[in-house]
Amino acid sequence: MQRPIFMLVSGDARRLDALRHDLSRRYEADYQVCVGSSAAAALTMLAVLAGARAEVALVIADEHLADVPAVDFLARARSLHPGAKRILLMDHGDWSPGHPAVLAIAVGKIDYHMYAPWYPLERGLYPAMTEFLAAWDKSREPSFAAFRIVGPANSPRAHRLRDDLARAGVPYWSFDDSSEEGRRLLREHDLEGTPLPVVLARDGTVLVDPSHEDLLAMLGLPSALGTRACDVAIIGAGPAGLAAAVYAASEGLGTVVLEPEMPGGQAGTSSLIRNYLGFPHGLSGDDLTMRAVNQAWLFGASFRLGAADSLTADGAAHVVHAAGGQVEARAVVIATGVTWRRLGVPELEALVGAGVFYGAAAAEARAMARQDVYVIGAGNSAGQAAIHLSKYAASVTMVVRGPGLAASMSSYLVTEISKTANIRVRPSTEVTGGDGQCSLETLTLRHRISGATETVPAAALFVMIGAEPRTSWLPGTIERDDEGFIRTGRDLHRAGELPAGWPLKRPPLLLETSVPGVFAAGDVRHRSVKRVASAVGEGATAIQLVHEHLRAEQD
């Protein structure tokens, strides 16, 4: 089997030979390192490799190419090998804001940059290469699968399983039960005629038509809660809840995290978060989530799957009730985040999971190859989804109710979308209907100014139209605004007065709710900044305030 290829391009013979040597030392067993002394020579080689169906993993181009600007060369390389990651090799220390790499990354002409000299190798070269190769490998069909799913491709149940595994960062293969491979797997495991979908684990375990809870229990997130006591109960495992879990557990507090669906929250569905501090090339939501879950677990936090359905008081303790039991805690951090606002079109709601998806672009992107898909929304999540889908789909159309994207989306995403050839933005437009037999086939679009309607073919619709807080389970003693977001700290004051029923002499702390010892962090909070970094900061701050509350309780 031919090894995937690194293509290195530089007119500097010494630099080219040094990079080839250093990469070969580490990667030659698994990758073939090819070199070109000019853009023209490299493009000829890439064309030959494309004709031979060879797999190119990385293309690294020196910024000082003589015959063609390196950024243009990398853009042309993509047309020959769309899956290859494109890296610009730059001189170390050039931080000028007008550097071609800045715009090139913003408009999607290159994926990454790296510096020369790249020594010492263990810090300057190999960690960067590991990052590039991990991203390349993640974009491919997995060469290894921990799970195999067999079932109808457009089944909402199969979609949920794929989404769970994608968000957990677990490699899987999915086969339609009518395909040759799907039929073979069912036959070999004596599963013909059983309810579908089925999940085949690498260790031989077979799950027949598993529930969400069944699959997550196999992934290590049990739902059995029982009766537990702890210092702090954290409700929700998005960025705010995970940050709270890391800081609470690391500072010696007994910590239980209750998550109703899957760790990560909305951020966990993001294919690429580019503006998170410390990750210049961005990181995916599932990577951020799994790092944080492991970090909290190593500090001693306990994770349980389940939705909180009520919160009551028992003396100084707070009791969180869920279907799997209850948790008694000295303090509570509510970090339940938000859920996607529903579209409210009955014929499309009936196709959720069968071509209509709320979020889920990461899980379904590969299945959209050569398809025409639509994204509703004008926020960052919608922009990230459109860019990610554009790498697979024939076309991506963004349906936007307002006049454009600039008012609600980060400028780097607006720029990249404008430069992506197969993304189209339809402003002042809404989706009013749709149709399909077993899955989505058409959408009805309405122009909000002219009133004209149009029916268009569509293989999938990804809906990201805003958020609603997950707060309906809370008691009336937790004060919320008109939209259901939790008021905290100074937002509870009325003309300098303490909130009604507040039992303490001190005012509510910064992130404290109208019930002492109950805090809110992240998107669920009134007037929160809807950014991952802000949610992480609030989660960490909430634990500092928990300590302050517990100290005052002991005085």
VOKETI-539596 format. One record per residue (C-alpha): residue in three letters; z, x negated, y negated. Coordinates in steps of 0.2 Angstrom, whole numbers, plus 2048, in hexadecimal, padded with zeros to 3 digits. Last residue first. Layout:
LUMTI    aa    up   east   north
LUMTI   ALA     Z      X       Y
...
This chain:
LUMTI    aa    up   east   north
LUMTI   ASP   92B    85C     761
LUMTI   GLN   922    85E     772
LUMTI   GLU   915    86B     76B
LUMTI   ALA   911    860     75D
LUMTI   ARG   90C    852     769
LUMTI   LEU   902    85E     773
LUMTI   HIS   8F8    864     763
LUMTI   GLU   8F5    852     75D
LUMTI   HIS   8EF    84D     76E
LUMTI   VAL   8E3    85C     76F
LUMTI   LEU   8DD    857     75D
LUMTI   GLN   8D8    846     764
LUMTI   ILE   8D0    84F     773
LUMTI   ALA   8C6    85A     767
LUMTI   THR   8BF    84B     75D
LUMTI   ALA   8B7    844     76D
LUMTI   GLY   8AE    855     770
LUMTI   GLU   8AA    856     75E
LUMTI   GLY   8A1    845     75E
LUMTI   VAL   897    84A     76E
LUMTI   ALA   892    85A     766
LUMTI   SER   88D    851     756
LUMTI   ALA   883    844     760
LUMTI   VAL   87A    852     76A
LUMTI   ARG   875    85B     75A
LUMTI   LYS   877    86D     754
LUMTI   VAL   883    869     746
LUMTI   SER   892    876     748
LUMTI   ARG   894    883     73C
LUMTI   HIS   89D    88F     748
LUMTI   ARG   8A1    886     758
LUMTI   VAL   897    88A     768
LUMTI   ASP   88B    87B     764
LUMTI   GLY   898    86E     767
LUMTI   ALA   8AB    86F     767
LUMTI   ALA   8B8    87D     768
LUMTI   PHE   8CB    87B     769
LUMTI   VAL   8D9    885     771
LUMTI   GLY   8EA    87E     76E
LUMTI   PRO   8EF    88B     761
LUMTI   VAL   8E4    89B     762
LUMTI   SER   8D9    89E     752
LUMTI   THR   8CF    88F     758
LUMTI   GLU   8D2    87D     755
LUMTI   LEU   8C4    871     750
LUMTI   LEU   8CC    86A     740
LUMTI   LEU   8DE    86F     744
LUMTI   PRO   8E4    880     741
LUMTI   PRO   8F2    881     733
LUMTI   ARG   903    87B     736
LUMTI   LYS   911    888     736
LUMTI   LEU   90C    88F     747
LUMTI   PRO   90A    8A1     74D
LUMTI   TRP   8F8    8A5     746
LUMTI   GLY   8F7    8B8     748
LUMTI   ALA   8EC    8BA     739
LUMTI   PRO   8E4    8AA     734
LUMTI   LEU   8ED    89F     728
LUMTI   GLU   8EB    8A2     716
LUMTI   GLY   8E1    897     70A
LUMTI   ALA   8D5    8A5     704
LUMTI   ARG   8D2    8A9     716
LUMTI   HIS   8D3    89A     721
LUMTI   LEU   8CB    89A     733
LUMTI   ASP   8BC    890     72D
LUMTI   ARG   8C8    882     728
LUMTI   GLY   8CB    87F     73B
LUMTI   THR   8C1    888     747
LUMTI   ARG   8B5    898     748
LUMTI   ILE   8AD    89B     758
LUMTI   PHE   89B    8A0     758
LUMTI   GLY   898    8B2     75D
LUMTI   GLU   88A    8B7     751
LUMTI   ASP   895    8C0     745
LUMTI   ASP   8A2    8B2     745
LUMTI   ARG   8AF    8AF     752
LUMTI   GLU   8C2    8B0     752
LUMTI   ILE   8CA    8AC     763
LUMTI   THR   8D7    8BA     764
LUMTI   GLY   8CA    8C6     76A
LUMTI   PRO   8CA    8BE     77B
LUMTI   LEU   8BB    8B3     780
LUMTI   TRP   8AF    8B8     78E
LUMTI   SER   8A1    8BC     781
LUMTI   THR   8A1    8AA     77A
LUMTI   ARG   892    8A2     781
LUMTI   PRO   889    8A0     770
LUMTI   GLU   878    8A6     76E
LUMTI   ALA   869    89A     76A
LUMTI   GLY   858    898     764
LUMTI   ILE   847    89C     769
LUMTI   MET   843    890     777
LUMTI   VAL   838    899     784
LUMTI   PHE   82C    890     78F
LUMTI   LEU   81D    89A     795
LUMTI   ALA   813    895     7A3
LUMTI   ALA   801    897     7AB
LUMTI   ALA   7FA    89F     79B
LUMTI   PRO   7EA    8A9     798
LUMTI   VAL   7E9    8B0     787
LUMTI   THR   7EA    8C2     781
LUMTI   GLU   7E8    8C4     76E
LUMTI   THR   7F0    8CF     761
LUMTI   ALA   7EC    8D0     74E
LUMTI   GLY   7FB    8D6     743
LUMTI   SER   7F4    8CC     734
LUMTI   ILE   804    8C4     72F
LUMTI   ARG   80E    8C3     740
LUMTI   HIS   7FF    8BE     74B
LUMTI   ARG   803    8C6     75B
LUMTI   LEU   801    8BD     76C
LUMTI   THR   7FF    8C5     77D
LUMTI   LEU   802    8B9     78C
LUMTI   THR   7F8    8B8     79C
LUMTI   GLU   7FB    8B2     7AE
LUMTI   LEU   80E    8B1     7B1
LUMTI   SER   813    8B2     7C3
LUMTI   CYS   811    8BD     7D3
LUMTI   GLN   806    8CA     7CA
LUMTI   GLY   805    8C5     7B8
LUMTI   ASP   807    8CC     7A6
LUMTI   GLY   80D    8C8     795
LUMTI   GLY   813    8D0     785
LUMTI   THR   818    8CE     773
LUMTI   VAL   818    8BB     770
LUMTI   GLU   819    8B7     75E
LUMTI   THR   80E    8AE     751
LUMTI   SER   811    8A8     73F
LUMTI   PRO   80C    896     745
LUMTI   ARG   801    892     754
LUMTI   VAL   804    87F     758
LUMTI   ARG   7F8    877     764
LUMTI   ILE   7FD    868     76F
LUMTI   ASN   7EF    860     779
LUMTI   ALA   7EB    853     76D
LUMTI   THR   7FC    84C     769
LUMTI   LYS   7FC    846     757
LUMTI   SER   803    855     74F
LUMTI   ILE   811    856     75D
LUMTI   GLU   816    844     75A
LUMTI   THR   818    847     747
LUMTI   VAL   822    857     749
LUMTI   LEU   82D    84F     756
LUMTI   TYR   831    840     74A
LUMTI   SER   834    84D     73C
LUMTI   SER   842    855     745
LUMTI   MET   83E    868     747
LUMTI   SER   844    877     73D
LUMTI   ALA   83B    877     72C
LUMTI   ALA   82D    86C     732
LUMTI   LEU   827    877     740
LUMTI   GLY   81B    883     738
LUMTI   PRO   819    894     72F
LUMTI   GLY   826    89D     739
LUMTI   ARG   825    8A7     749
LUMTI   VAL   81F    897     753
LUMTI   VAL   815    898     763
LUMTI   MET   812    886     769
LUMTI   THR   802    884     774
LUMTI   VAL   802    877     782
LUMTI   SER   7F1    872     78A
LUMTI   ALA   7EB    86A     79A
LUMTI   ALA   7FD    868     79F
LUMTI   TYR   805    857     7A6
LUMTI   LYS   809    84C     797
LUMTI   SER   809    85B     78B
LUMTI   LEU   818    862     794
LUMTI   HIS   823    854     78E
LUMTI   ILE   81D    856     77C
LUMTI   ALA   81F    869     77C
LUMTI   ALA   830    868     784
LUMTI   GLN   836    85C     776
LUMTI   GLY   82F    867     769
LUMTI   ALA   837    877     770
LUMTI   SER   848    86E     771
LUMTI   ASN   846    867     75F
LUMTI   GLY   844    878     758
LUMTI   ALA   834    883     755
LUMTI   GLY   834    88E     764
LUMTI   ILE   828    896     771
LUMTI   VAL   81F    88A     77D
LUMTI   TYR   80F    88F     785
LUMTI   VAL   806    888     794
LUMTI   ASP   7F4    885     799
LUMTI   GLN   7F3    87C     7AA
LUMTI   ARG   7EC    86B     7AF
LUMTI   ALA   7FD    866     7B6
LUMTI   MET   80A    873     7B3
LUMTI   ALA   814    86F     7C3
LUMTI   ARG   818    85E     7BC
LUMTI   ALA   821    866     7AD
LUMTI   GLU   82B    873     7B7
LUMTI   ALA   83C    86A     7B8
LUMTI   ALA   83B    861     7A7
LUMTI   ALA   835    871     79E
LUMTI   ALA   844    87B     7A4
LUMTI   GLY   848    884     794
LUMTI   TYR   848    896     796
LUMTI   PHE   839    898     7A2
LUMTI   VAL   82B    8A5     7A5
LUMTI   GLY   81F    8A0     7B3
LUMTI   ALA   828    8A7     7C1
LUMTI   GLY   83A    8A2     7BD
LUMTI   VAL   83B    8B1     7B0
LUMTI   LEU   82C    8BC     7B5
LUMTI   ALA   836    8CD     7B2
LUMTI   GLU   83C    8C6     7A1
LUMTI   LEU   829    8C5     79D
LUMTI   GLU   825    8D8     7A0
LUMTI   PRO   835    8DD     797
LUMTI   VAL   833    8D3     787
LUMTI   GLY   844    8CF     781
LUMTI   LEU   841    8BC     77D
LUMTI   ARG   853    8B7     782
LUMTI   ARG   85C    8AB     777
LUMTI   TRP   85F    89B     780
LUMTI   THR   872    898     784
LUMTI   VAL   87F    890     779
LUMTI   GLY   88D    884     77B
LUMTI   THR   89B    887     787
LUMTI   ALA   8A6    879     77F
LUMTI   ILE   8B7    882     77E
LUMTI   VAL   8C4    875     77F
LUMTI   VAL   8D5    87B     786
LUMTI   ALA   8E7    875     784
LUMTI   ARG   8F6    875     78F
LUMTI   ALA   8EC    87B     79E
LUMTI   GLU   8ED    888     7AC
LUMTI   VAL   8DD    889     7B5
LUMTI   GLN   8D7    898     7BF
LUMTI   GLY   8CE    89D     7CF
LUMTI   GLY   8BC    89D     7D5
LUMTI   ALA   8B7    8AC     7CB
LUMTI   ALA   8BE    8A4     7BB
LUMTI   HIS   8CE    8A6     7B1
LUMTI   VAL   8D3    899     7A4
LUMTI   VAL   8E6    89A     7A1
LUMTI   HIS   8EE    892     792
LUMTI   ALA   8FF    88C     792
LUMTI   ALA   90D    88E     785
LUMTI   GLY   913    89E     78D
LUMTI   ASP   905    8A4     798
LUMTI   ALA   8F6    8A7     78D
LUMTI   THR   8E5    8AF     792
LUMTI   LEU   8D3    8A9     793
LUMTI   SER   8C6    8B3     79C
LUMTI   ASP   8B6    8B2     7A6
LUMTI   ALA   8B4    89F     7A7
LUMTI   ALA   8A4    89C     7B1
LUMTI   GLY   8A5    891     7C0
LUMTI   LEU   8A1    87F     7C7
LUMTI   ARG   8AF    873     7C7
LUMTI   PHE   8B1    862     7C0
LUMTI   SER   8C1    857     7C1
LUMTI   ALA   8C3    849     7B4
LUMTI   GLY   8CA    839     7BB
LUMTI   PHE   8C3    82B     7B0
LUMTI   LEU   8B5    828     7BD
LUMTI   TRP   8B1    83B     7BC
LUMTI   ALA   8AF    83A     7A9
LUMTI   GLN   8A3    82B     7AA
LUMTI   ASN   899    833     7B9
LUMTI   VAL   897    843     7AF
LUMTI   ALA   892    83A     79F
LUMTI   ARG   885    82F     7A8
LUMTI   MET   87E    83F     7B1
LUMTI   THR   87C    848     7A1
LUMTI   LEU   874    83A     797
LUMTI   ASP   867    838     7A5
LUMTI   ASP   864    84B     7A6
LUMTI   GLY   861    84C     793
LUMTI   SER   854    83E     793
LUMTI   LEU   857    82F     789
LUMTI   GLY   84F    828     779
LUMTI   HIS   845    818     776
LUMTI   PRO   852    812     769
LUMTI   PHE   861    818     774
LUMTI   GLY   870    812     76A
LUMTI   LEU   873    822     760
LUMTI   TYR   86A    832     766
LUMTI   ASN   85A    835     75C
LUMTI   ARG   84D    834     76B
LUMTI   ILE   854    841     776
LUMTI   LEU   846    843     784
LUMTI   SER   843    850     791
LUMTI   SER   850    85B     78B
LUMTI   THR   858    867     798
LUMTI   GLY   869    85E     797
LUMTI   ALA   86A    861     785
LUMTI   GLN   86B    874     788
LUMTI   GLY   87B    871     792
LUMTI   GLY   87C    861     79C
LUMTI   PRO   887    866     7AB
LUMTI   MET   87F    874     7B5
LUMTI   GLU   884    887     7B5
LUMTI   PRO   895    88D     7B1
LUMTI   GLU   89E    87D     7AE
LUMTI   LEU   8B1    87B     7AF
LUMTI   VAL   8B8    86A     7AB
LUMTI   VAL   8CA    866     7B0
LUMTI   THR   8D3    857     7A8
LUMTI   GLY   8E4    850     7AA
LUMTI   LEU   8E6    846     79B
LUMTI   GLY   8E7    833     79C
LUMTI   GLU   8DD    82D     78E
LUMTI   SER   8CE    82A     798
LUMTI   ALA   8CF    83C     79F
LUMTI   ALA   8CF    844     78E
LUMTI   TYR   8C2    838     786
LUMTI   VAL   8B5    83B     794
LUMTI   ALA   8B8    84D     796
LUMTI   ALA   8B7    850     784
LUMTI   ALA   8A6    847     784
LUMTI   LEU   8A0    852     792
LUMTI   GLY   8A5    862     78A
LUMTI   ALA   89C    85D     77A
LUMTI   PRO   88D    857     783
LUMTI   GLY   88C    866     78E
LUMTI   ALA   899    869     79B
LUMTI   GLY   8A1    879     797
LUMTI   ILE   8B3    87F     796
LUMTI   ILE   8BF    870     795
LUMTI   ALA   8D0    873     79C
LUMTI   VAL   8DD    867     795
LUMTI   ASP   8EE    861     79C
LUMTI   CYS   8EB    868     7AD
LUMTI   ALA   8F1    875     7B9
LUMTI   ARG   8E6    87C     7C7
LUMTI   THR   8E5    88C     7D1
LUMTI   GLY   8D6    88D     7DC
LUMTI   LEU   8C5    886     7D5
LUMTI   ALA   8B9    887     7E3
LUMTI   SER   8A8    885     7DB
LUMTI   PRO   8A4    873     7E1
LUMTI   LEU   89A    867     7D7
LUMTI   GLY   895    859     7E3
LUMTI   LEU   882    85B     7E5
LUMTI   MET   885    866     7F5
LUMTI   ALA   890    871     7EB
LUMTI   LEU   883    872     7DE
LUMTI   LEU   876    879     7EB
LUMTI   ASP   882    886     7F2
LUMTI   GLU   887    88C     7E0
LUMTI   HIS   875    88F     7DB
LUMTI   SER   873    899     7EA
LUMTI   PRO   86A    893     7FA
LUMTI   ASP   85C    89C     802
LUMTI   VAL   85F    892     812
LUMTI   LEU   868    882     80F
LUMTI   VAL   864    874     81C
LUMTI   THR   86E    864     81E
LUMTI   GLY   865    856     827
LUMTI   ASP   86B    848     81C
LUMTI   ARG   85C    848     811
LUMTI   ALA   85F    85A     80C
LUMTI   LEU   853    868     810
LUMTI   VAL   854    877     804
LUMTI   VAL   84D    888     809
LUMTI   PRO   845    895     7FE
LUMTI   LEU   843    8A1     806
LUMTI   PRO   84B    8AC     813
LUMTI   THR   847    8A7     825
LUMTI   GLY   837    8AC     82E
LUMTI   GLU   833    89A     833
LUMTI   LEU   842    88F     831
LUMTI   ASP   842    886     842
LUMTI   HIS   843    875     839
LUMTI   GLU   833    86E     83E
LUMTI   ARG   82A    87F     83B
LUMTI   LEU   831    881     829
LUMTI   LEU   82C    86F     825
LUMTI   ARG   81B    871     82C
LUMTI   ARG   818    881     823
LUMTI   GLY   81D    879     812
LUMTI   GLU   812    869     816
LUMTI   GLU   802    874     819
LUMTI   SER   806    87F     80A
LUMTI   SER   80B    891     80C
LUMTI   ASP   81D    88D     809
LUMTI   ASP   819    885     7F9
LUMTI   PHE   821    874     7F9
LUMTI   SER   82D    86C     7ED
LUMTI   TRP   833    859     7EE
LUMTI   TYR   843    853     7E7
LUMTI   PRO   84B    845     7DD
LUMTI   VAL   85C    849     7D6
LUMTI   GLY   85F    847     7C4
LUMTI   ALA   86B    855     7C3
LUMTI   ARG   860    85F     7B7
LUMTI   ALA   851    85D     7C2
LUMTI   LEU   85B    863     7D1
LUMTI   ASP   862    872     7C9
LUMTI   ASP   850    876     7C1
LUMTI   ARG   848    875     7D2
LUMTI   LEU   855    880     7DA
LUMTI   ARG   853    88D     7CC
LUMTI   HIS   840    88C     7CE
LUMTI   ALA   841    890     7E0
LUMTI   ARG   84C    89F     7DD
LUMTI   PRO   840    8A5     7CF
LUMTI   SER   832    8A4     7DC
LUMTI   ASN   821    89D     7D5
LUMTI   ALA   81F    88F     7E2
LUMTI   PRO   824    89B     7F1
LUMTI   GLY   830    891     7FC
LUMTI   VAL   834    880     803
LUMTI   ILE   83F    874     7F9
LUMTI   ARG   842    862     7FF
LUMTI   PHE   851    858     7FA
LUMTI   ALA   856    846     7F8
LUMTI   ALA   844    842     7F5
LUMTI   PHE   83C    830     7F3
LUMTI   SER   82C    82C     7EC
LUMTI   PRO   82F    839     7DE
LUMTI   GLU   81F    83F     7D6
LUMTI   ARG   81E    835     7C7
LUMTI   SER   826    837     7B5
LUMTI   LYS   836    830     7BC
LUMTI   ASP   82E    820     7C2
LUMTI   TRP   827    81C     7B1
LUMTI   ALA   838    820     7A8
LUMTI   ALA   841    815     7B5
LUMTI   LEU   834    807     7B3
LUMTI   PHE   836    807     7A0
LUMTI   GLU   849    806     7A1
LUMTI   THR   849    7F9     7AE
LUMTI   MET   83D    7EF     7A4
LUMTI   ALA   848    7EF     795
LUMTI   PRO   857    7E9     7A0
LUMTI   TYR   84C    7DB     7A7
LUMTI   LEU   846    7D4     797
LUMTI   GLY   853    7CF     78A
LUMTI   ARG   863    7D1     792
LUMTI   GLU   861    7C9     7A4
LUMTI   LEU   852    7BF     79D
LUMTI   PRO   85B    7B6     790
LUMTI   TYR   84E    7B6     788
LUMTI   TRP   841    7C2     783
LUMTI   PRO   838    7B8     775
LUMTI   ALA   830    7C4     772
LUMTI   TYR   836    7D6     770
LUMTI   MET   833    7E6     778
LUMTI   HIS   82C    7F7     773
LUMTI   TYR   82A    808     77B
LUMTI   ASP   81F    817     77E
LUMTI   ILE   810    813     774
LUMTI   LYS   803    81F     76B
LUMTI   GLY   80F    82D     76B
LUMTI   VAL   80F    831     759
LUMTI   ALA   821    82B     755
LUMTI   ILE   81F    81C     761
LUMTI   ALA   80F    816     758
LUMTI   LEU   817    81A     746
LUMTI   VAL   825    80E     749
LUMTI   ALA   81B    801     754
LUMTI   PRO   80F    7FE     746
LUMTI   HIS   81D    7F6     73B
LUMTI   GLY   81F    7FF     72B
LUMTI   PRO   832    800     72B
LUMTI   SER   832    7EC     72D
LUMTI   TRP   83E    7E7     73A
LUMTI   ASP   834    7D8     740
LUMTI   GLY   843    7CD     748
LUMTI   HIS   83C    7CA     759
LUMTI   ASP   829    7CA     75A
LUMTI   MET   822    7D9     763
LUMTI   LEU   81B    7DE     774
LUMTI   LEU   816    7F0     773
LUMTI   ILE   819    7FA     783
LUMTI   ARG   80E    808     78B
LUMTI   LYS   815    811     79A
LUMTI   ALA   808    815     7A7
LUMTI   GLY   805    827     7AC
LUMTI   PRO   7F5    82A     7A2
LUMTI   HIS   7EC    81B     7A9
LUMTI   LEU   7DB    81B     7A2
LUMTI   SER   7DE    825     793
LUMTI   ARG   7EE    81D     791
LUMTI   ALA   7E6    80C     78F
LUMTI   ARG   7DD    812     780
LUMTI   ALA   7ED    816     777
LUMTI   LEU   7F4    805     77C
LUMTI   PHE   7E4    7FC     775
LUMTI   ASP   7E6    806     765
LUMTI   VAL   7F9    800     763
LUMTI   ALA   7F3    7EE     767
LUMTI   PRO   7E6    7ED     759
LUMTI   VAL   7D6    7E8     762
LUMTI   ASP   7CE    7D7     763
LUMTI   ALA   7DC    7CB     75E
LUMTI   LEU   7EB    7D2     767
LUMTI   HIS   7FA    7CD     75D
LUMTI   GLU   805    7DC     761
LUMTI   ASP   806    7D6     773
LUMTI   ALA   802    7E4     780
LUMTI   ILE   80C    7E9     78F
LUMTI   VAL   805    7F6     79A
LUMTI   LEU   811    7FD     7A7
LUMTI   ALA   810    807     7B7
LUMTI   VAL   7FE    806     7BC
LUMTI   GLU   7F9    80E     7CC
LUMTI   ALA   7E8    80A     7D4
LUMTI   ARG   7DC    818     7D6
LUMTI   ALA   7CE    80B     7D9
LUMTI   GLY   7C5    812     7CA
LUMTI   ALA   7D4    811     7BF
LUMTI   LEU   7D7    7FF     7C4
LUMTI   VAL   7C5    7FB     7BF
LUMTI   ALA   7C8    804     7AE
LUMTI   LEU   7D8    7FA     7AC
LUMTI   MET   7D0    7EA     7AF
LUMTI   THR   7C2    7EE     7A2
LUMTI   LEU   7D0    7F3     796
LUMTI   ALA   7D9    7E3     799
LUMTI   ALA   7CA    7D8     795
LUMTI   ALA   7C6    7E2     785
LUMTI   ALA   7D8    7E1     780
LUMTI   SER   7D9    7CE     782
LUMTI   SER   7E0    7C1     78D
LUMTI   GLY   7E4    7CD     79B
LUMTI   VAL   7F1    7CC     7A8
LUMTI   CYS   7F6    7D4     7B9
LUMTI   VAL   808    7D5     7C0
LUMTI   GLN   808    7DE     7D1
LUMTI   TYR   818    7E8     7D4
LUMTI   ASP   825    7EA     7E2
LUMTI   ALA   828    7D8     7E9
LUMTI   GLU   822    7D1     7D8
LUMTI   TYR   82F    7D9     7CE
LUMTI   ARG   83D    7CC     7C9
LUMTI   ARG   834    7BB     7C9
LUMTI   SER   823    7C3     7C5
LUMTI   LEU   82A    7CA     7B5
LUMTI   ASP   82F    7B9     7AF
LUMTI   HIS   81F    7B0     7B4
LUMTI   ARG   813    7BE     7AD
LUMTI   LEU   81D    7BD     79C
LUMTI   ALA   81C    7AA     79C
LUMTI   ASP   80A    7AA     7A0
LUMTI   LEU   806    7B7     792
LUMTI   ARG   810    7AE     785
LUMTI   ARG   808    79D     789
LUMTI   ALA   7F6    7A5     789
LUMTI   ASP   7F9    7AE     778
LUMTI   GLY   7EB    7BA     778
LUMTI   SER   7F6    7C7     781
LUMTI   VAL   7F5    7D5     78D
LUMTI   LEU   800    7D8     79C
LUMTI   MET   7FC    7E6     7A9
LUMTI   PHE   80A    7EA     7B5
LUMTI   ILE   804    7F2     7C4
LUMTI   PRO   80A    7FD     7D2
LUMTI   ARG   809    7F5     7E4
LUMTI   GLN   7FB    7F9     7EF
LUMTI   MET   800    800     800
